[in-house]
Amino acid sequence: MTKIRLLFLLTIFISNFAFGQSDKKMELKTELIGTWEFVELRDAQGNKVDTIFHNVPGLGKQGWEIPKGPLLTYNSDGTYSKQFTPQNTDTGKWYYDKKKKAIIQMLYYEKPYKMAAQYLIDKGHAKKDENGDYYEVITDEVVELTDDKLIIIEREGRRRTFKKKK
């Protein structure tokens, strides 16, 4: 009987070790599930940022942005949306990487591919899934996460703050 218990415990241990590793790294963090509204953007020194200049090489696009979004929605089924404007919403799949303390998003491109998506595909910045669809991996490092506040780090050390919509 002792050998059976030992074998049973050993089986559970091996199963948790072999299969539990990915569960600990990739998960849907329940605190993130819901809709998040933009509050403010601060630079790496903590100063409030009112405008950002963008220059997109290869596409010939440049201009100023007034930070006011996006509206983030993380769903419990592993999908997400980032609404920049009612006409400009990114969608895809997401998970939380516990080890990196980051939200990993797979931004799927719509077919037919627009110029920006085709440029990223051609330059090798996009990945192809098992269905032949292309997506871009976007990583948002989480600085702070509570039930009603989310702060992420983006380019150049800027910190974007969100509050959970009720």
C-alpha positions in Angstrom: 0.0 0.0 0.0 2.9 2.4 0.8 4.4 1.8 -2.6 1.1 2.7 -4.3 0.8 5.9 -2.3 4.4 6.7 -3.2 3.8 6.0 -6.9 0.7 8.1 -6.8 2.5 11.1 -5.2 5.4 10.7 -7.6 3.0 10.8 -10.5 1.3 13.9 -9.3 4.7 15.6 -8.7 6.0 14.7 -12.2 2.7 15.9 -13.8 2.8 19.2 -12.0 6.5 19.7 -12.9 6.1 18.7 -16.5 2.8 20.3 -17.3 2.6 23.0 -14.6 5.5 25.0 -15.9 3.7 26.5 -18.8 0.7 27.2 -16.6 2.8 29.3 -14.3 4.4 31.2 -17.1 1.3 31.8 -19.3 -2.0 32.6 -17.6 -5.0 34.8 -17.8 -4.5 37.1 -14.8 -8.0 37.7 -13.4 -7.2 41.2 -12.2 -6.7 42.2 -15.8 -10.0 40.9 -17.1 -12.3 43.8 -17.8 -12.1 47.2 -19.6 -9.5 49.8 -18.7 -9.7 53.5 -19.4 -6.6 55.7 -20.1 -5.8 58.1 -17.3 -2.4 59.6 -18.1 1.0 59.2 -19.7 4.3 60.0 -17.9 7.9 60.0 -19.2 10.8 58.0 -17.7 11.5 60.9 -15.3 7.8 61.0 -14.1 6.8 64.1 -16.0 3.3 64.2 -17.6 3.4 63.8 -21.4 0.9 65.8 -23.4 2.2 65.1 -26.9 4.3 62.5 -28.6 6.0 62.8 -32.0 5.8 59.6 -34.2 8.0 58.9 -37.3 7.2 55.5 -39.0 10.2 54.6 -41.2 9.3 52.9 -44.5 5.7 54.2 -44.4 6.4 57.9 -44.7 4.1 58.6 -41.8 4.9 61.1 -39.1 3.0 63.4 -36.8 2.0 64.4 -33.3 -0.2 62.4 -31.0 -2.1 63.7 -28.0 -2.1 60.7 -25.6 -5.7 59.8 -24.8 -6.0 56.1 -25.0 -6.3 53.4 -25.9 -9.4 51.8 -24.3 -8.2 48.3 -23.3 -10.4 45.2 -22.9 -9.1 41.9 -21.7 -11.6 39.1 -22.0 -11.7 35.9 -20.0 -11.6 33.8 -23.2 -8.0 35.0 -24.0 -9.0 37.7 -26.5 -8.4 41.4 -26.2 -9.1 44.7 -28.0 -7.3 48.1 -28.0 -9.6 50.8 -29.2 -7.6 53.9 -30.3 -10.6 55.5 -32.0 -14.0 54.0 -32.9 -12.5 53.4 -36.4 -9.2 52.0 -35.2 -9.3 49.0 -33.0 -6.7 46.3 -32.7 -7.8 42.8 -31.7 -6.1 39.5 -30.9 -5.2 37.0 -28.2 -3.5 37.7 -24.9 -2.0 36.1 -21.8 0.0 37.2 -18.8 3.6 36.1 -18.5 4.2 35.8 -14.8 7.9 35.5 -15.0 8.3 38.6 -17.1 5.5 40.5 -15.4 4.1 41.3 -18.8 0.9 41.2 -20.9 1.7 39.4 -24.1 -0.6 40.3 -27.0 -0.8 38.6 -30.4 -2.2 41.4 -32.7 -3.7 39.7 -35.7 -3.7 41.4 -39.0 -7.0 41.6 -41.0 -7.1 40.3 -44.6 -6.5 41.7 -47.1 -3.4 43.1 -45.4 -3.1 46.9 -45.3 0.1 48.6 -46.2 1.5 48.7 -42.6 0.7 45.1 -42.0 2.3 44.0 -45.3 5.4 46.0 -44.5 5.8 44.3 -41.1 5.2 40.9 -42.7 7.7 41.6 -45.5 10.3 42.8 -43.0 9.9 39.6 -40.8 8.4 41.4 -37.8 5.2 39.3 -38.0 4.7 35.7 -37.1 2.6 33.1 -38.8 0.2 30.9 -36.9 -0.9 27.3 -37.7 -3.8 28.6 -39.8 -1.5 30.8 -41.9 -2.6 34.1 -40.3 -0.1 36.7 -39.4 0.2 38.4 -36.1 2.6 40.7 -34.3 3.7 40.1 -30.7 3.3 43.1 -28.4 4.6 43.0 -24.9 3.4 45.4 -22.2 5.6 45.3 -19.1 3.4 45.7 -16.0 4.7 48.1 -13.3 1.6 48.1 -11.1 -1.6 46.1 -11.2 -4.4 46.3 -8.6 -8.1 45.6 -8.9 -8.7 49.1 -10.3 -5.3 50.4 -11.5 -2.9 49.3 -14.3 0.4 50.9 -15.1 2.5 49.7 -18.1 5.9 50.7 -19.4 6.1 51.4 -23.1 8.7 52.8 -25.5 11.4 55.1 -24.1 10.4 54.2 -20.5 7.1 56.0 -20.7 4.4 54.9 -18.2 0.8 54.6 -19.3 -1.8 54.6 -16.4 -5.3 53.1 -16.7 -8.2 52.7 -14.4 -10.7 49.8 -14.5 -14.1 50.8 -15.9 -16.9 49.9 -13.6 
